[in-house]
Amino acid sequence: MFAEMFAQLGAMPNPISNDEYLARQNKLYQTLNQNDLLILCSSPETIHSNDVHHPYRTQSNLLYLTGWIEPDAVFCAINNDGTWESHLFVQPKDTLKEIWEGRRPGIEGAVANWPIDLAHSIDDLTEVLGQMVAKSSRIMHRMGVMSKVDDLVVSAIKKRDRARQRLGSGPISVEDPSNIIAEMRLIKSNSEIDQMKFASDVSSLAHIAAMMHGGGGASTENQLQSLIEGFFRYAGTSGWSYPSIVGSGENATILHYKENEDHCIDGDIVLIDAGAEFRGYAADITRSWPNNGKFTEAQKEIYQIVLDAQNAAISECIVGNPYTAPHEAARRVLAEGLIKLGVIDQNLDEALDMENGQLKNWYMHNTSHWIGLDVHDVGVYLPNGEPRLFEHGMCLTIEPGLYFGAWRPDVDCPEKYSNIGIRIEDDILITDGGPVILTEMCPKTIDEIESVVGTSN
């Protein structure tokens, strides 16, 4: 099955070029003062148990500015006589460790192949970075990522020696550059969109593989998870961009269900929320489908309402619209649909009320979030307290849903819709020409889904 599906993928896009990374760095430098020191640290490696590590993923800001993915790294930029100079501290070459853990680019490889001016051994961090810190007035650094850098920075800020008193040298403040970088990351370049589109296509085909394997209660949640995540790796991505959610029956009504161990009962809805990561960029797709391949009338009613809500929300993904427009559109369609079915016995305005409206009983999350290098990507939603306006190049998810958990003690679940959980999620690119659905390859109409589920059995 995987080979046939893999053949449907286009060619992998080219990696992001060093020229683009350098352009990002230069854009960031324009926001800094001449006596600033920029520091970006890699994530620490995390131990699973004893000497077994979790798969490594570096900090997204470091990845965004350099493309560097190795652990134990620090990127710095300092202004020397009007020219910004970039430095990267990396793990040095070490034959014994490389025999066990894999080849390292080392100092020479970093300079030769990455968008930096100078490279140093991470073993020299304290000495070399300490000299940079001493020359700076403001340090642009996010605390809490790498403790040895935090300690060096805090020590320099607290330092009160004769040189500081005589010359006034040394840093006097620390600021987090994350918000500045977040504003840059919010608008995706063409090459970033290429990476996201490939991740989206792989994720779409993985969802199709799960649908094809489903049918008649023959599957378990973990089997469907293994198909999806197996295809992520088969297709050349690094794996999932977030832990996959595979919930059948009442589990589909739990928003962040995580066990993924139950049997998929014949006739139940299976909700799968899963996306691949490719070169750091995330996809995020949710599909909900009947395990036996045929929606019941009750399932169709709820599914169509959610699909109509999603279409209405996507249509609001227009340059110049406020970020809140898709959510408002989705909520309105969901409320109208549930009023028509008799699930909500309030009028539309009452149902939409955030405090007392009945819609929140069945739809309790937002419709969207930014997506990019993080699945819940960076970028302020309400700058200055007002919804951000959409711009060309922004990417976000659209994911309305309805959840009728009969197990819930806080609501009186209609028996007809008992344990139906439906969420439909796609990744959307905002363009001057209108919204582009990056995940369009994944089927989502009732007819499309019924034509796919169980076809490999």
N, C-alpha and C positions, 0 to 999 in steps of 0.2 A: 504493500500500500504506500509506504513512504517514498519509494522510488518514483512511483507514478505521480504522486503529489509534488514531489520535488521538481519534477519536470515542468510543472506549471509556473514555477518561479522564474522571474527574469534574472538577468545577471546581477551579481552583487555590485552595489555602487562603489565607486572609488572612495577610498578613505578621505577624510578631511585633510586638506593640504597644509603643509607648514606655512605657506603664505597666508592662509586664512587664520591660523593660530596667531601668527605675528600681527596681523591686522587687528585681531581681538585684543592682544596685549597693548598695542599702540593706542587703541580706543580707550582702554582702561587708564593708561598713563595720562591721557589728556584730562582726566578727572582728578589727578593727584597733584599735590604740591611738590615743589622741587626737592624739599628736604624730607619727603616721605620715604618710608621703607615698606614695600609690599611683601608680605609673607603668606604663602599658601602651603598647607601641610597635607600630606596623604593620610588616609585613614589608618588606624592601627590594625594589625592583623588580629583576628579573633580566634581564640582556642575553642574547638568543639569539645575535646577531652584529651588530657595528657599532651601528646605531641601531634594531635590531629587538628588541623586548622579548618575553619569554614572557608568556602570559596572567597577569594579576595576581590573587593571592589573599592577603588579609591574614591576620594572626595570628588564630587561632580565639578566643583569650581576649578580644581587642579586639572581635571580632564578637559574642561572647556577651554582653558587657556594654553595647554601644552600638548594634550593627547597622551601624556605619560600615565601608564597604568600600573607600574610596579610599586610595591610597598616600600615603606621606609624612605620617603622622598620629601624634599622641601624645595619649593620654588620661591625665589626672591627676586625682586627688582629694585634697583637703587639708581638714583640719578647722579651721574658723574659729569660735572661741568656742562650741564645742559643736555646730556644724552643719557637715555635710560638704558641700563645694562641688566640683562637677565642672567640669573644663576640657578642652577639646579643641583641640589645635593642628592646623590644616588648611592645605592649599594655598590661598592667597588667589586671588581672581578675577584672571584674566589673559587679556585678550581674544585676544592673539596666540597663546598656548598653547592656548586653548580652540578657536580656529579649527582648529588642527592635531590636537588630541588629544581634544576633547570638552568639554562644559560641566562646570564645577565648582560644587559647592554654595557654596563660599566661606564666609567667616566668618558672614555674615548667614544663609545657608541652613542652616548647621550648627546655629545657635541656634534657628532657627525650626522645624526639622523633626526634630531628633535629641534624645535624652534627656540633655541636658547643660545646665549653668547658664551657662557662658561659653565663648566661642570666641576663638582667637587665630590670627594668621598663624604658620605654621611658621617663617617667617623671624625671628620674635621669640622662638623657643624658648629660646635660650641665656639671654637676659635674664630673661624671665618665669619660666621653670622654675628658673633659678638662684636667684631670690628664694624660690620655694617650697622648694627644697632647703635653703637656709640656715635656714629656720624649722623644719625637721623634725629629729627625733631618729633615726628609723629610716626607711629608704627601702625600700619594697616594689617591687622591680623585677627583672625577668629580664634578666640580662646577655646580651650576644651577639646581640641583635636589631637594635639601632640604635646604631652606634658613637658618634655625637655625644652621645647621652644617656649611654652608658656613660662616656665621657670626662668629662662634666660631673659625674656621680655620684662617680666615683673621685677626681676633683680635690677635691670637697667633703669626702670622707672623709679625705683626706690633709692637708687644709688645717690649718695651725696658726698662727693669727694672734692678735693681742691681744684681739680681740673674743671669740674662742672661749675664751681663757684667763680673761678677765674675767667673761664672762656664762655660759660653759658651753654656748653655743649651737652649732648645727650638727649634722649627722648623724654618728652613731658606728657605724652598722651598715647593711648591705644584706641583704635577704632576698628570696628568690624567692617571689612569691605564687601560683605556678602550682598547687601542691598544694592550696591552699585553694580556688581556683577549680575545680580538677578535681573536688573533692568535690561542689560545687554542680552542675557539668555532668553528673555521673554519673546524676542523677535528672532525667528529661525531663518537661517540662510538657506539657499537652495541645496547646498551640500548636506546640511542637517536634515532637511526634509527628505532627501534621498535616503538617508540612514533610517529615518522613521518610517518611510514607506516600505522599505524592505522588511523591517521588523513587523510592520502591520500585515504585509502579505504572508510572511511566515506564520504569524499568529492566526490569521484567517484560515489558512490551510490546516493548521493544527486543530482548530475548532471543527472544521469539516471532518477531519479524521475521527474525532471523538463522536460526532453525530453519526457517522457511518458505522462506527462500532456499536453504537447503542441499539436498543430495540428489544422489547419483550422481557425486560427484567434480567437479561443475561449478563449485565455489566455490574461492576461495583464502582463506587466513586474513585477509589484509588487506581483502578484500571484505566478509567478515562483520564485521570490526571497523568498517569504514566505515558499514555499515548500523546497527549498534548506536549508535555515537557520533553518527551523523547524526540518528537519532531522538531522542537525548538533547536535541540543540539544537532540533530541529523541535518538540518538545513543550514547550519553554520553560525548560529547565534551563540551567545555565551550562556544562554539558558533563560530562565524566567526573569522578568523585571520586578516581580513581586510574587509572594507565595500564592499559588493557584487556589482558587475557591471552586470546589466541585460539590454541589449540594443537591440531593434528590429529595423530593417530597417536602416534609416540614423543614428539612435542612436548607432548602432554597429560600426560606423566609427569614434566615439568619444572615444579616448583611455581610459579616466577615467570618462566616463559617470556616473552620480550619482543619477539622479532623479528617475529612475526605476518606472515610472508611466504611460507610454503610453500603448495603445493596441498593441498587436502583430498581425500585419496584415497578412492575408493569403498570403503566398508566400514569405514573407520577411525572411531574415536571422535573427536569434536570437543569439546574442553573450552573453555568460555568463562567467564571470570571478569571481570565488568564491572558497573559501577554508576554511576548519575548522581549529580550534586550539585545540590541545589536550595536556593537561599538559604543556602548554606554547609553544608547537611546532606547526609550521604552515604547512599547505598544500596550494598549489596555483595551480589551474586548470582553464584553459579556453577551452571552447568548443563552436563551432559555427555550427548552424544547421537550416534547413529550417522549418519554423513554420508549414507548411502543410505536412511535412514529406517527401517531394520529392524535391531534388535539381533540379533547372533548368540547362540547359546546360551551361549558363554563370556562374552560381554559382559553378557548378562542376569544370569548368576550373580554377577559382580562388582558390577554395578549394584545388584541387589536387596540385597546385603549392605550396601552403603553407604547405600542408602535406609533400610533397617531400622535401621542405626546412627544415622542422622540423626533418625528418628522417636523412637528411644529417648532420644537426647540432648535433643530438644525437650521430651519429657515430663518431664524433670528441671528444666526452667526454671520453678521454683515458688518463690514467696516463702518465704524461710527456708532454702532449700537452699544449700549452699556452691557457690561459683563452679566448683569442680572437678567437681561432680556430672555435668554433661553430658559432659565429656571422659571420665570413667570409664565412663559408660554406653556411649558410642560405642566406646571401645576394647574393651570386653567383647564387644559384638555383632560387631565386626569380627573379633576373634580367634576367636570361636565359629564364624563363617562360614568363615574360612579353614582352621580345623581340620577342619571338615566336608568341605571341598573337597580336603583333603589337601595344601594349600599349606604349612601349618604342621604339623610333626610333633611338637610339644610338647603337654603338657596345658595347660589354660587358665591356671593360675597361672604356669607357666613361660613361656607365650607373652606374658603381660602384664608380665613382669619388665622393668624399665626398662633394665637393663644387658645381659642375655643373652637376652631374649625375642625371638622371631622376628617378632612383629608390627611392630616398628620397622623391619624391612626394607621393609615395604610401606606403612606409615603412620608418617610421621616429623614431623608437625606437630601443633600444638594444635587443639582442636575449636572454640575460640571466641575472640573478642576483643570489647571494647566497641565500639560504633559510635554516631556522633552528628555533631558538627561536624567531627570527623576520622574518616576511615574506620577507623583504629586509634585509637579515642578514648581520652581520658584517664581516669584512675581507677586507683588501686592495686589489684592483684588479691589480694595477700596482706598486708593491713595487720597489723602486729604478728606477721608470720610465719604467720598462719592464713588460710585461704581466706575471702574476703569472702562474706557471706550475701546472697542475692538480695533486693532490695526492689522494691516497686511503682514502676514508672517507669524501671527500668534497661532498656537495650537492648544486645543482643549478637548476634553471628553464631553460627550453628551450621553447621559445614562439615567433616564427616568426609570421608575419601577413601582410595582405594587406588591405588597407582601401580606398574605392572609394566614398568619400563623395561628392555627387552632390551639396551640399549646400556650398561648399568651393569656395571662390572667387579667390583663388591663383592658382588654377589648372583648366585645361580643362578636366573634368571627362568624360571618354568614356561612351556614353549613354547605351551601352550594359551592362556595369558593374555598372551602377548608384546605389549608396547606398548599395553596397555589402561590408560588413566588415567581414573579416575572421581573427581570431587568434586561434591558437592551442597551448596549453601550458601544459607541463608535468613537474614533478619534478624528477630529475635525481640524482642518487647516483653514484659517481665515485668509481670504485673498480679495483683491480689489474686484475680481470677477464673481465673487460669491463663495459660499462654503464648498470646500473639497473634502470628501469623506475618504480619509487615508485607508480605512479598513473596509472599503466597499466590497472587497472580494468575499467577505464572509456573509453567507445567506441570512436573511432575517424576516422575510415575509412568511406568512403561514404556509403558502403553497411551496415556496422554496425549501423551507425546513422539512416539510412532510415528504418532499421528493428526495431528501438526502438521508434522513435518519434510518439506520438499520440496513443500508444498502450493501454493506460489506458482509452481512451475515448470510 
